[in-house]
């Protein structure tokens, strides 16, 4: 049972025996050796689902018995120093040399990178005119001999276990693609430390696995491993896109029925933009891609889980703020009490015991989480509007201030950037303002405002 929030799981006898063996310290390989008839791929997929749902914890990846051939594909344009650092990091890769190849696709650099790359085991493909990173990745894949394609950006440095910790998800669990953790390379300035914790390339510390669903889950191409089969089925990257091509590719891959996995292992370090203006420009540029992506993928929606009692409590808080009247807050205690009673009845019905303090704690955390996600959406897409309309109706400023405070304190506490809170708050607000400006501008250019549509479901 996962207690925060309360979730129960029923398992069949076979899975129960496997989970007992793992709890008692037996390795998964030993368990398979005792049961040769067991379908290994399906079992790995089941365990992966349990990890992604929070019922199990994946602590390490074992050695790969038969490493598949991997083609490392690196698009580059006018980044000679970054490229050399990237290639130098690949020399330390903990993966058999005879099972990997490196393909550098020069996207019309002013000075051909072939003059810099002298190693015999690195293939350089030069385009005289720039076609964009999506086209370069496709060109690299067309010339690759590997069973899987590992996409890496030229301004990234791979960790030693980059492939050793991502390949197993494709080889054993049958995933179509897997993305690893993208860390920040620079750490000196305040902006560096903010980016290290809050870069949009940083997908977090929780394993995620998604197949054909309506969620917007994706992983960045700065650290992406794709099986040849899945890459071909998805049709490669959309070469008309200069931004958001990784999102588009991952969504198409998942629509074909392939599982996409993100793991907080398989680390690469990214040389992020370490000037405030350039960072904000990039955030705004990311925002402009939303309209194009949601227009092309009508099946994808911003899914918003709504726990009924938490939602009613949130509305009570909003009314109290906007009306400057504390009376709506009187609804909070009875709503919480009814919710606790409902949860306890459910637990009794499924015959699961949970101490009352733990039940209260789990319920409270679910309320705090709902408040966080709702406030986050408000400041991510509507903070400029809230600030502007606050000139006419100042309670909106109180609402906006609470939303910023709630989400920023939560993110500061969870991600723990090495910054003083006021410094962090400045970057945090500036980033949100830049992104939502980009979203609005992109929607305006496309004449499509699907980025603002939400899909609600009962949580």
N, C-alpha and C positions, 0 to 999 in steps of 0.2 A: 504493500500500500504506500502510495505517495501522499504525505500528509499536508503539504502546503502547495497548492490547495488540495483538499481531500479528493483522492481518486482511487477507485478500487479496480482490481484486475483479476479476471477469472482465467485460469490456464488449464489446459488439458494435462493428463497424467504424464505424457511423454515430456512436455516442456517443464513440468514440475520437477521431474527427475533430473533433467539437465540443469535447471537452476540450483537444485540442491547440491549437485556435484560441483558446480562452479563455486558455490558458497563454501563448500568444504575444502576448496583449494585445488581441485583437479583442473588440469589444463584442458582447453577445448580440443586440442589434438589428441590427447589421451582418451577423452570421451569418445571421439570419433573412431579411434582405433578399436575400442571395445564394441562399437556398433557400426560395422562397415556398411550395413544396408541403409543407414540414415542418409537422407539427401542433404549434403553439406551446404549447398548454395541456399536452399530454403531455410535451413537452420540459421545460417549466418544472417540472412535477411530478417528473420524473426528477432534475433538478438539485437540487430541494429535498430529495429523499430522500437524495442524496449529501451534501448539506450537513448534514442531521440525523444522518447516520451517521458524520460526521467525515472524509469523504474530500475535501470541498471546504470553502472558507471564503467566506461571504457578507460582503463588506466594506461595501457601500453599496447603496442602492435608487435607481434612476434616476427621472426625472420621469414622471408619469402622463400619457400623451397625451390620453386622453379620460376625465377623472375622473367616476365615477358619483356620483349624488346620495346623500348620506349623512345619515341622521337621527340626531342625537346625543341620547340619552335619559338624563336625570338624575333618579333618584328622590331625594327629600329629605324630611326631617322634623325640624323645629326646629333647623336649622343655617343660619340666615340669613347669618352672616359667611362661613362656609365656602362657601356657594352663590355669594355675590357674588365671592369670590376665584376660584372655579371658572369662572364666566362671564367674568370679566375675562381669565383665561388663554386662553379660547377666542377672544377677540378677536384674539389674535396668531397664530392658527392659520394655518399655511402650506397652505391648501387653499381653492379658489375659493369665494367667498361664495355664489354662485348655485348651487353644487352641495352645499350643506349647509343643514340646518335644526336648530334646537335646541328640544327639548321637555322641559320641567321638569314632573315629576309630584309634586305636593305631597301627601304621605301623611298628611293630617290634622294638619298643624302647628297649634300653638296660635294662631299668627298667620299668616294667609295670606301666602305668599311673593309673590303677585301684587302686593302693595303695594310690594315691593322691586324687582321686575323690571319695568322700564319700557320696555325696548327692544322695538320693534315686531316684530323678527325672532325673538323668543323666545315660543313658545307655552307657556302655563302651564295645566295641568290639575289641578284641586284635588279631592281626596277628603275628605269631611267626617270620615270615620272611617278610622283606620289599618288598612291591609290588608297591610302588609309590602312590602319591596323587590321581591320576585318579582312580586307583583300590579301594582306600579307600572311595572315594566319591560314587562309585558304590555300595560298600558293605553297606555303610550307607543308601543309597536309598532303597536297597533291604530289609532292616530291619526297614524302616520308615513307620509310619502309617499316616503321614500328607497328606493333599491335595496338598501341595506344599513343595518343598525342599529348604531350605535356606543354601547355602554353605558359610562357614566362615573359614578363615585360623586361625591356633592356635596362630600366632603372630599378630592377629588383635583384637582390642577392639571395641565392638559395641556401637554405640550411643543409647541413650534412645529411639529414634524414628526410629530406623533402620527398623523394620518390619512395623510399622505403616505408614511409608512413601513409602514403596515399594510394599507391598501387594495390595493396591488399584489398581495398574496398571494391575495386573493379575485378580483380582476379578471383577473390573468394566470395564476396557478397553479391557479385553480379550487378553492381551499379553501372549506369551508363556513363556517369561523370562524377568527379569528386573534386572539391576545392579545399585547399588547406588554409591555415592561418596566415594572414598578412600583417606583419609587425611593422612598426615605424623604424626607419634606419637612423634618422637624426634624433638626438635627444638633448641638445644643448640649450636651446631657447625655450621660452614659455610656449610658443606656438608649436615647436617640435613635440613638447610633452603633451600638449593638447591633441595633436594629430596622432600620437602614439596610442592614445586611448579612444579617440573619437573619429578617426578616419573612416569614411564610408566604405573603405576596403576592408576594414576590420569587422569581421562577421561575428565576433564574440567568442565565448568560451564553452558554448554548448553545441554538441553534435546535432545536426539537423538532417533528416532524410525525407524527401518529398518525391512523390511520383506524379500521376496525372490528377491534379487538384486545381482549384481556382485561386490558390494563393499566389502571391507575387514572389515567392522564394527564388533566388538565383545566387550564383557565386561569381566573383570577378575573374576576368581572364588573366589578371596578373599572376594567378596561381590556380590553374585549372587543368585537370587531367581528364581526358575523354577517350573512351574506347573507339577504335576505328569504326566498329559497327554502328555505334550510337552517333558518331560524327557524320557518317554517310547517311544514316536514316534521317537525321535532322536537316541535312542539306547544307552543312557548313554555316559560316557566318554571312549575314546580310551585308554585302559590300557597299550598299547605299548609305549605311549608317556610319557616322563618325563618332557618335556617342550612344551609349546604351546597347551596343551590339552584343555585349555579353549577356545582358538581361534578355534580349530577344532570342539569342541562341539557347539559353537555358530553358526559357519558356517553351520553345519549339521542341526541344529535346524531351522535356517532360510530357508534352502533349502527345508524343509518340509512344508513351508508356514506359519510358526509361526512368529509373530512379536517380535523382540527383542528391549527392551527399555533401555536406560540409562538415569537416572535422577540424577541431582546434589544434590538430597536429600538422605535420608536413609544412613547417614554417618557411616563409621567405620574408626578407626585409625590403621594404619599399622606400625609395628616396622621394618622399613626398615634397610638395611645394611648400617651401619654408619661408615664404613672404606672405603677409596677410592679404594683400591685394590679389595676388595670384591664387591663393587658397580660396578666397571668396568668389573669384571669377569661375573657378573650377566647380565650386558647389552650385553656383547659379547655372552653369552649363549642364551639370547633371540634372538639375530641375527641368530644364527645357526639353529633355528627352522623354519625360513622362507622357506628354500628349501623343507623341509619335508611337510610343510603345503601347499605350492603352487603346489607341485607335486601331492598331494592327492586331491586338489580342483582346477581342471583346469578351472572351471567356475569363480573363483575369480581372480580379476585383480586389479592392482593399477590404478584406473580410474583417468585420468588427464583431467580436463576440460580446454579447450583452447579457450579463447575469441580471435577472429582473430586479432583485432587491437592491443590488449594488447600483443599478441604473436609477432606480427611484430615489435612492439616497443621494446620488450625484445631482439629480434634478432639484432635490430639496436644498442642497448647498448652493447651487446656481441661483435659485430663486431668492435665497436669503441674501446673496451678494448683490444681485441686480436690483432687488427691491429695497436694499438696505434695511431689512427687517429680519430679526432673528427667529420669528415664529415658525417658518418652514423647517428649521432645524429640529423642532420638536418631533418631527416624523422619524428622525434617525433611530432613536432607541427602539420603538416598536417594530420598525422594519428589520432591524438587526436581530431582535428577539424572535420574530417570526421565521427569519431565515435560519437561525440556529435550530429552532424546533424542526423545521423542514429537513435540515441536514441530519439531525439525530434520528428522525423517523426513517430516513433512507438507509442510514447505517444499520439500524435494527432490522430493517426489512432484508438486507443482504447479509445479515449476521456478521457484521464486522464491528469490533470493539475499538473505541477511541476515547481516551480520557477527555473529560469536558474541557479542561484548559487547552488541550491540543486542538479540540474542535473550534474553540473560540479564536485561537491563534490563527488557524488555517482560514477561517472565515474572514477575519480581519485582514489578513494578507491578500485575500482575493479582492476585497473592497479597495485596498490601497493600490493594488495593481490595476484595477479597472479605472480608478481615478487617474493613475499615471498615464495609461494609454489614451484616455479621452483628452486629458489636458495636453499630452504630447501632440496629438493630432491637431488640436486647436492652434498651438503655437507653431507647428510645422507648416501649416497652410494658411492660417488666418491672422497671424500676429500683426501684420501691417494693417489689416482691416480693423482689428480690435483697437489698435493705437489710434488710427484715424477717426473712427466713430466715437472714440472716447472723448474727443474734443466736444462732441455734441451731447454725449451722455456719459459722464465720468465714471459711473459704476462699472462700465466696461474696462476701464483701466484697472480697477480692483480685481476684476475677473482675470484679466491678462496677467497682472502681477502675481496672483495666486498660481496661475497655470505655469508661469515661468519658474516660480519658486519651487513648486511641487516637483516638476520634472527635473529641474537642474539639481536640486538636492538629492533626488533619487539617483540620477546618473552619476553625480559626484561621489555618492556613497558606494555605489555598485562598482564603478570602473576605476575609482581611486586614482585620478591623474595626479602627477607630482606637481601640483599647482596650488596656490592659495585660492580659496573659493571665489573671491571677487574677480581675480584674473580669469579663472575658468569661466565664470558667468559672462564676462565680456565676450570671449570667443564663442561661447555657446549661443548667445543671443544673435551675434553677428552672423553666425553660420545659418541659423534658422531663417533670418531675414533674407539672406542671399539666396537660399534654396527656394523659398516660396516666391521670391521675385522671378526666379528662373522658371518655375512651374507656370506662373501666370503668363509670362511672356511667351513661353512655348505653346500654351493653349491658345493664346491670342493669334500667334502666327499660323497655327494649324486650323484655327476655327473649330476646335474641338475641346470641350471642357470635361471629358470623361475622367480626368485625373482627380476631380473633386467628388466623384460618385463613390458611395460606400455600399457595401453589402452587409446587412445585419443578420446575425444568427444568434439564437439563444445559447448561452454558455452555461 
